Structure formats: C-alpha cells, structure tokens
Amino acid sequence: MGVLDRFLSSKKDDKQEIWDLFDAGKSLMESQFYDRASVEFNKALTLDKDFASELIVDLYMEMQGSNPDAMIALGINILQHNPDNTEMANMLGNTYRKKGDLNAAKSMYQRCLKRDPYFKNASYNLAATIAKADVYDGTAVSSISEFESLSNFILPDNDEGEEKLYQIQEVAQKFVQASEEVETESDIKTSESLMDFLEDKSDGDQTKKAKNPVAEEKPDKNDESAQDPEQGESKEQKQIQIDPEASFKLIAQEYDLQQSETSELLKALGLYSLKHFHTDIAVNSFQKLVQLHPNQTDYKCFLVLANSLEGNQGKAIDSLQKILIENSYHRYSNVNLGYLFQKSGKTMKARTYFFITYKLLERSGGLYHIDQILKRAEEYFKEDRGKKALEFYEPLYEEINAPNLLNRIGKLQILFSKLDEAIQSFRRVLKVDGKNPEARDGLKQLHQKFLMQLDNAVKKHDYEDAAQAFEKAISILKNPKLLQRGIDLNRMIKNETRANQLERLLKQMEEKESNQKVLEKISLAEEAEKKGNFKAAVGYYEQAIRISPKHEIMVKMSDFCQRINRPELAGKISKWFNQYIENEKRKAALEMAAQHSAEEAK
C-alpha cells in the first residue's frame, strides 16, 4: 500500500499528529536535511510505532533508486525502532551496495543472518557482495542456481577430442597386446630349462617377430569402411570403447610429444578420464601437459581436479586458490573451486565463487575463454570498425594486460571521446613499461584535450566545468603555471579548501625546483673552483643564494674563501648575505601592502 492509499484509508482525525510529523519529515528529507527528518520520524514512531513504520517503509519503497542517502536515513530510523526487521536491513544492504559502500552492505546482510540464519535473500546478497557481483535478491538466487546444482566438475566440451580418441583405439589395443606378448616371450626365455636349451627348442628360426601395430597397414580391399571414406568410422570402430590406459601408453611411447596434435590427444584423454573418474590416467595426462605447457592455466587447473579425485579436497582447494592468485579471472578455476567448497559443506564460500564465475561469464558472453571475443574485436579493428571493436574490448578490459592491446584500446577511447577511460588504459601500460612511448604520447594528447576543455569552459564563464577539466589535466601532468590557474579557478567558485591544497602543492613544487637549481649552481661553483676560476665560482654561489637565500649556501661560500686563502672575503660575504635577506623581507612587505591596498580599492 502506498503512502497516498494509506492516507485515504486511515482516519485522519485519529492519526493527524502522526501525519503532520510524517509530512514534516518527508519535506525535510526532500530538502536533504536527513538528521532533522530523522527527528520528526522518530517522534511519529514514538506515538504509534506500527502505523508510522508502515508509512516510512512505504516511503522507502517509493524512493527506490532515486535518492540512496535519503533511503539510508529512512531505513536506519526504522531499524532503530524495530531492530528485528530483517527485510528492512536487507533492503538497506542493497542500497548501500548500489551506493558503493560494500562494507556497510556486508554489515547489514550479516545483521539479517544473525537474526534469521535462513533468510535466503540476505545469504545470497552477502555472497554476491563479497564477489562484487551486481545482482540482488531473487535475481541473485537464480543467477547461480545452475552452478549450485552441479554434480561434477565443469570442463570444456570434449566431443571432438573423444572422436580422435575413438580413432586410435584399435591401434592402442594392438599396441598393448603386442607389448604384453613381448613381455610374455621375455618371461618364457628367462625361465626355460637346461633340457629345452640342449634340445634346441628355442631355435632362432622358429621365433616369430612381433609386428609393429603402429606401422601403417594396407587397407583390405574387402573392407567396406576402407572402400567408402565418407562412411567415417567403421561399425567395429564405433563398438570399441575408449581404453584410457591403452591410449595413454600409445600416446606416451609412440607419439612425438613436441607436436601440437599430441597435446590435443593428451588433453582429450585427460578430460575423458577426469569425466569418467579414471584418476591415474587423468593425472598422468595433465602432468605431461603441464610439463609441456607450464604457462597454460587450464592444464594446471585440470591437474588439480584430477588429483582431487583421490579424495583430498582440502589440498585441491588450496591449489586452486594459488592458481587464482596468479590468474584471478580463470573461469574454470573459479567455478570448480566453488563446486569443491560446496562438496565440503562451505556454502557461503561456494556461492561467492559461483557469483565470481557468473560475473566473469556475463562479461565474456558465457564463454570460459576470452580468445574468441578478442579475435572478433581484432577483425572489427582491421575492418576500421573501431567503435564496434571497442564494444568487444571494454567488457574484458580488466583481463587484458598486453601493452600493445591496451594502447590500441586507449587510442580508440580517445577517438570516441572516452577520455577518462583512456587515461586508465595508458596508465596500465606504464605500470608494466614505464617508458612506453605510445602510452606517454597518449597521455600527452589527453592532457592537451583537457587543457582545451579548460580554456573553452573559461571562455563561456562556466567555471565549474573549467575546474573539472583542470582536475583531469593535473592528474596527468602538474606544472606551476597550471597549478596557479587551478588556484584562481577554485577561488572563483568559492572552493577555498581545494585552493589552499593547490597552493601548498605549488609551494612544494616551486621549492623542489629551486632546490634543484641551487644544486646545479653549487655543482658549477665547485667545478669552477677545481679549474682555478675563482671569480666564476663566486658568481655561481651568488646565483644560488639569489635563487634560495639559505644560510647553508652562505656557509659553503665562506668555506670556499678559506680554501683559496682569502679569509677576509668571508666577513664581507656574511655582511652582503644579511643585507640581501633584509632587502628581500622589505620587498615582500611592500608587495603585500600593495596587494592589500588593491583589494580594498575593489
């Protein structure tokens, strides 16, 4: 029931005072006087807790999404008078989350669960908050329902891989049989008796050589499958079941491990064995693959899953978490870690990783690898469809680390006026490569664009926009001239706090620059002294003092006089220095007085 409906259905005479207090609170709320509004609502709640609570909840619902600060003020009021209102605490948690205050959101959801451990929405909302997934209540529940109903690991599609495995089964079985025959013959030879040997029953001419099953066999002319290549697998081949052990022996001993086809077969065999719980073969297959491809995160993840089939889920969980420290966006590790947590009875942690997986899959359109999306973006870029390419790149921005690709994204963002985003792209490049010329040029270009925005805004007397453009420009490059412009702008818009901050920053920058110049002059003076050019040395010391009249520079100059056996000059230098300081103070006082007079004249 809305506020108006409740008003019409109530007896105004009985509730007049409550309505007056409620109206006053609502008016103050709309004027953003939240503390004063709370006072009025509290008065209403004191008079009639139930009726006033209903009014405030209705107002809260009507304000959904329009004013988070007002909603929070309202919600806290309700909780103060009704601390067991878990629905309101959950809604407040949602509001805090939409505002970006995740810690406050977690606190509200935890408050709900403390009072009602079975409050479903709060439980899912808490996990979504930890995962930073932007889903709420029923949507949150349904978004990971598919993951929560898992009965096995999530693995890549392996249909093509299994077809390749079927194709080698006949050869694999012959290979194993031949190996066993060779082993049997070897056993017989080692155990033959003296009489057998004397009777020459093991004559070499009678020994049959084992055929190599891997060698190419000529197809039988009567073989239907050989005559009809379009038929694909023969009926006999389809009936042969995949033998993981035989397949692994064949691949490991007869295939070139450096060939990509071998890796594909090992991957297919590993996934098949993992799916059908052939633990040893799954482990051996992925161990080989990790050795061959140490940087391939998929294989590391699947090796952990294979090892977990032996029953040590705790170790598997630790291993997957280590993988995610190195690659937090790996989707297979996230979803299967969630599954392992769920099997271990750790529901909240399971949901958290399911929400992370949901968020990542939303970003990549349901794909567990982003390569296909990047390939599509590359095609659009080559077709000069930069805007379309950017639509594919930007959702995956956090997962892209290649400097050349980030530079491309930054340039596209400049082209399509996404200047704030472009700053972040180029800065990410410079974190990896601090001297990257493309990224540095990109930031210079952005700096010039912000300066143009600043100038245009000042011409239009739009000083608020000018101040915003200044902040963006100064975030890229600071210099005294730009800082002074920022000080003047902030004075014009009455932002004294920011103006004072900029003044301090300007003073620090000027002091740093003057110190650098002083060091340069002193270095030149010392060089001149070494060359015996004492007059030049005195000149450099004087320049240093005029840049920054510090006592320690005068002391250096006096020491110089002692070193060149002119101690009488030290007294003169001290006298000149003190006089110079007095003149500078007098000059500064006159300038201040003149400035004060000018301000009074205005």
Summary of the structure (lengths in Angstrom):
residues: 602
radius of gyration: 39.4
end to end distance: 60.5
largest distance: 134.3
contacts: 1756
relative contact order: 0.03
helix: 78%
strand: 0%
